[in-house]
Amino acid sequence: MRRIGLILLGMVLVLVGIPMLVLPGPGLLAIGGGAACIARAFRPRRSQSA
């Protein structure tokens, strides 16, 4: 469930950031944040070995 939430948040940030490239606002920051959220959702999990 958390993975889906991170992917959705990332997609929203990227989609909001695209118009902000030409409109006033931090477009590159929003796109970068969205890409970071999506990358974190697909990050490999650590093994729980003792």
LUMSEPA-141518 format. One record per atom (N, C-alpha, C): residue in one letter; x, y, z. Coordinates in Angstrom, 3 decimals. Each point is the difference from the previous one (the first is absolute). Layout:
! residues N
node lummi=A | X=X | Y=Y | Z=Z
...
! end
This chain:
! residues 50
node lummi=M | X=0.826 | Y=-1.195 | Z=0.000
node lummi=M | X=-0.826 | Y=1.195 | Z=0.000
node lummi=M | X=0.871 | Y=1.259 | Z=0.000
node lummi=R | X=1.103 | Y=-0.056 | Z=0.754
node lummi=R | X=0.890 | Y=1.158 | Z=0.059
node lummi=R | X=0.652 | Y=0.248 | Z=-1.349
node lummi=R | X=0.322 | Y=-1.089 | Z=-0.702
node lummi=R | X=0.633 | Y=0.122 | Z=-1.312
node lummi=R | X=-0.920 | Y=0.706 | Z=-0.983
node lummi=I | X=-1.264 | Y=-0.362 | Z=0.010
node lummi=I | X=-0.970 | Y=0.635 | Z=-0.896
node lummi=I | X=-0.137 | Y=1.486 | Z=0.340
node lummi=G | X=-0.018 | Y=0.320 | Z=1.294
node lummi=G | X=-0.100 | Y=1.389 | Z=0.420
node lummi=G | X=1.190 | Y=0.832 | Z=-0.455
node lummi=L | X=1.210 | Y=-0.571 | Z=0.102
node lummi=L | X=1.191 | Y=0.721 | Z=-0.443
node lummi=L | X=-0.014 | Y=0.221 | Z=-1.507
node lummi=I | X=-0.442 | Y=-1.008 | Z=-0.738
node lummi=I | X=-0.064 | Y=0.140 | Z=-1.458
node lummi=I | X=-1.013 | Y=1.075 | Z=-0.380
node lummi=L | X=-1.165 | Y=-0.022 | Z=0.636
node lummi=L | X=-1.024 | Y=1.009 | Z=-0.301
node lummi=L | X=0.467 | Y=1.406 | Z=0.374
node lummi=L | X=0.638 | Y=0.138 | Z=1.156
node lummi=L | X=0.522 | Y=1.297 | Z=0.412
node lummi=L | X=1.049 | Y=0.495 | Z=-0.993
node lummi=G | X=0.873 | Y=-0.883 | Z=-0.425
node lummi=G | X=1.022 | Y=0.372 | Z=-0.975
node lummi=G | X=-0.589 | Y=0.436 | Z=-1.320
node lummi=M | X=-1.013 | Y=-0.730 | Z=-0.462
node lummi=M | X=-0.629 | Y=0.358 | Z=-1.268
node lummi=M | X=-0.697 | Y=1.355 | Z=0.098
node lummi=V | X=-0.652 | Y=0.261 | Z=1.120
node lummi=V | X=-0.673 | Y=1.290 | Z=0.184
node lummi=V | X=1.025 | Y=1.132 | Z=0.010
node lummi=L | X=1.109 | Y=-0.200 | Z=0.711
node lummi=L | X=1.022 | Y=1.045 | Z=0.050
node lummi=L | X=0.588 | Y=0.270 | Z=-1.379
node lummi=V | X=0.245 | Y=-1.042 | Z=-0.771
node lummi=V | X=0.548 | Y=0.195 | Z=-1.345
node lummi=V | X=-1.017 | Y=0.722 | Z=-0.878
node lummi=L | X=-1.262 | Y=-0.423 | Z=0.065
node lummi=L | X=-1.025 | Y=0.631 | Z=-0.835
node lummi=L | X=-0.249 | Y=1.456 | Z=0.398
node lummi=V | X=0.123 | Y=0.320 | Z=1.270
node lummi=V | X=-0.158 | Y=1.383 | Z=0.439
node lummi=V | X=1.242 | Y=0.816 | Z=-0.365
node lummi=G | X=1.155 | Y=-0.634 | Z=0.010
node lummi=G | X=1.243 | Y=0.702 | Z=-0.297
node lummi=G | X=0.166 | Y=0.379 | Z=-1.454
node lummi=I | X=-0.587 | Y=-0.771 | Z=-0.909
node lummi=I | X=0.161 | Y=0.293 | Z=-1.436
node lummi=I | X=-0.551 | Y=1.376 | Z=-0.358
node lummi=P | X=-1.239 | Y=0.347 | Z=0.382
node lummi=P | X=-0.454 | Y=1.357 | Z=-0.330
node lummi=P | X=0.779 | Y=1.093 | Z=0.732
node lummi=M | X=0.559 | Y=-0.352 | Z=1.170
node lummi=M | X=0.752 | Y=1.010 | Z=0.748
node lummi=M | X=1.338 | Y=0.329 | Z=-0.655
node lummi=L | X=0.383 | Y=-0.743 | Z=-1.031
node lummi=L | X=1.224 | Y=0.348 | Z=-0.725
node lummi=L | X=-0.169 | Y=1.317 | Z=-0.749
node lummi=V | X=-1.217 | Y=0.262 | Z=-0.497
node lummi=V | X=-0.245 | Y=1.249 | Z=-0.723
node lummi=V | X=-0.785 | Y=1.006 | Z=0.843
node lummi=L | X=-0.731 | Y=-0.478 | Z=0.993
node lummi=L | X=-0.729 | Y=0.875 | Z=0.918
node lummi=L | X=0.886 | Y=0.292 | Z=1.204
node lummi=P | X=-0.330 | Y=1.032 | Z=0.762
node lummi=P | X=0.813 | Y=0.285 | Z=1.188
node lummi=P | X=-0.124 | Y=-1.134 | Z=1.022
node lummi=G | X=1.119 | Y=-0.479 | Z=0.428
node lummi=G | X=0.011 | Y=-1.075 | Z=0.991
node lummi=G | X=1.242 | Y=-0.851 | Z=-0.151
node lummi=P | X=0.270 | Y=-0.808 | Z=1.008
node lummi=P | X=1.202 | Y=-0.846 | Z=-0.017
node lummi=P | X=-0.221 | Y=-1.300 | Z=-0.771
node lummi=G | X=-0.061 | Y=0.090 | Z=-1.312
node lummi=G | X=-0.299 | Y=-1.161 | Z=-0.830
node lummi=G | X=1.032 | Y=-1.101 | Z=0.086
node lummi=L | X=1.277 | Y=0.365 | Z=-0.095
node lummi=L | X=1.046 | Y=-1.018 | Z=0.059
node lummi=L | X=0.037 | Y=-0.674 | Z=1.366
node lummi=L | X=-0.257 | Y=0.747 | Z=1.048
node lummi=L | X=-0.009 | Y=-0.573 | Z=1.343
node lummi=L | X=-1.148 | Y=-0.999 | Z=0.157
node lummi=A | X=-1.166 | Y=0.341 | Z=-0.531
node lummi=A | X=-1.147 | Y=-0.905 | Z=0.083
node lummi=A | X=0.246 | Y=-1.259 | Z=-0.815
node lummi=I | X=0.569 | Y=0.133 | Z=-1.190
node lummi=I | X=0.283 | Y=-1.166 | Z=-0.831
node lummi=I | X=1.062 | Y=-0.878 | Z=0.667
node lummi=G | X=1.018 | Y=0.627 | Z=0.564
node lummi=G | X=1.026 | Y=-0.764 | Z=0.703
node lummi=G | X=-0.547 | Y=-0.733 | Z=1.215
node lummi=G | X=-0.873 | Y=0.660 | Z=0.743
node lummi=G | X=-0.623 | Y=-0.654 | Z=1.150
node lummi=G | X=-0.889 | Y=-1.166 | Z=-0.407
node lummi=G | X=-0.724 | Y=0.186 | Z=-1.098
node lummi=G | X=-0.835 | Y=-1.092 | Z=-0.498
node lummi=G | X=0.825 | Y=-1.180 | Z=-0.463
node lummi=A | X=1.099 | Y=0.285 | Z=-0.687
node lummi=A | X=0.884 | Y=-1.086 | Z=-0.448
node lummi=A | X=0.615 | Y=-0.722 | Z=1.196
node lummi=A | X=0.331 | Y=0.740 | Z=1.056
node lummi=A | X=0.561 | Y=-0.629 | Z=1.202
node lummi=A | X=-1.024 | Y=-0.909 | Z=0.679
node lummi=C | X=-1.258 | Y=0.420 | Z=0.041
node lummi=C | X=-1.047 | Y=-0.837 | Z=0.591
node lummi=C | X=-0.197 | Y=-1.281 | Z=-0.800
node lummi=I | X=-0.008 | Y=0.121 | Z=-1.309
node lummi=I | X=-0.165 | Y=-1.184 | Z=-0.845
node lummi=I | X=1.203 | Y=-0.930 | Z=0.148
node lummi=A | X=1.203 | Y=0.563 | Z=0.050
node lummi=A | X=1.192 | Y=-0.828 | Z=0.161
node lummi=A | X=-0.012 | Y=-0.715 | Z=1.350
node lummi=R | X=-0.466 | Y=0.677 | Z=1.030
node lummi=R | X=-0.051 | Y=-0.625 | Z=1.323
node lummi=R | X=-1.000 | Y=-1.153 | Z=0.027
node lummi=A | X=-1.061 | Y=0.101 | Z=-0.782
node lummi=A | X=-0.987 | Y=-1.081 | Z=-0.042
node lummi=A | X=0.579 | Y=-1.254 | Z=-0.638
node lummi=F | X=0.945 | Y=0.157 | Z=-0.909
node lummi=F | X=0.574 | Y=-1.148 | Z=-0.688
node lummi=F | X=1.365 | Y=-0.398 | Z=0.558
node lummi=R | X=0.381 | Y=0.555 | Z=1.141
node lummi=R | X=1.265 | Y=-0.336 | Z=0.621
node lummi=R | X=-0.043 | Y=-1.437 | Z=0.506
node lummi=P | X=1.068 | Y=-0.770 | Z=-0.211
node lummi=P | X=-0.007 | Y=-1.386 | Z=0.514
node lummi=P | X=-0.019 | Y=-0.018 | Z=1.522
node lummi=R | X=-0.708 | Y=-0.950 | Z=0.529
node lummi=R | X=-0.113 | Y=-0.106 | Z=1.453
node lummi=R | X=1.232 | Y=-0.703 | Z=0.571
node lummi=R | X=0.357 | Y=0.387 | Z=1.230
node lummi=R | X=1.119 | Y=-0.652 | Z=0.679
node lummi=R | X=-0.457 | Y=-1.343 | Z=0.548
node lummi=S | X=0.913 | Y=-0.936 | Z=0.026
node lummi=S | X=-0.339 | Y=-1.294 | Z=0.582
node lummi=S | X=0.027 | Y=0.114 | Z=1.524
node lummi=Q | X=-0.811 | Y=-0.771 | Z=0.663
node lummi=Q | X=-0.123 | Y=0.047 | Z=1.453
node lummi=Q | X=0.822 | Y=-1.104 | Z=0.649
node lummi=S | X=1.186 | Y=-0.265 | Z=-0.501
node lummi=S | X=0.823 | Y=-1.062 | Z=0.571
node lummi=S | X=0.623 | Y=0.466 | Z=1.322
node lummi=A | X=0.066 | Y=-0.921 | Z=0.941
node lummi=A | X=0.542 | Y=0.316 | Z=1.329
node lummi=A | X=1.436 | Y=-0.293 | Z=-0.009
! end
